[in-house]
Amino acid sequence: MGKKLMKSSTDKIISGVCGGIGEYFGISSTIVRLLFCFTGSFLLYLLLVLFLDEKPTLQL
């Protein structure tokens, strides 16, 4: 099974979208957050908040 883009359950400020994108591409979530801010991609961000699944957390 390949990688799937999901919201991060640990690297989150608002909903985990940028953390999940950072984890998926292997880059810092700060860079992803800055890209969203500087490109004005708020509509895309909102769509990702609604449609991305949250990565499950490990429960022991």
N, C-alpha and C positions, 0 to 999 in steps of 0.2 A: 504494500500500500504506500502510495506517495504522500508527500507533505500536503497538508491542507491549510489554507489560510484561515486562521481563527483569531478571535480576540484573546489577548493575553489575560490570564487570571492573576498574574503577579505583577507585571509591569504595566500599571495603569494609573492614569491621573483622572480621567473622566470615565471612559468605558473600556479601555484596553485595546482599542483599534490600532493606535500607533505602535503600541508595544507588540501586538501580534504581527503587524507588518514588518517591524524591525526583526523579530524572531524569524519570520519566514524568509527574509532576504539576507539575514546575517549581518544587519547593520544596527547602529545605535537608534533607539526609539526617539532620542532627542533630535536626530537628523530628520526623521520622518515627521515629527511634530513641527519642526521649522519649515519643512516643505509644505505642509498643509497650511500653515499660517501665511507664508509668503506667496503662495500661488492662489490663495483665496478659494480653496477647494472645500468650502464648508458644506455644500450640498452633497458632494461625494462622501465626505466624512459622515454626515447624517445617514446616508443610505447604508454605509458600512456598519454603523451602529445598529441599524435595524435588522440587517440581513446576515451578518456574520455570527456564527455560533461561538459560544465561549468555550475556551479550552478547558477540559475537565481538570480539577485539582486532584492530586493524589491524597487519598484518605487512608489512614492506617488503622 
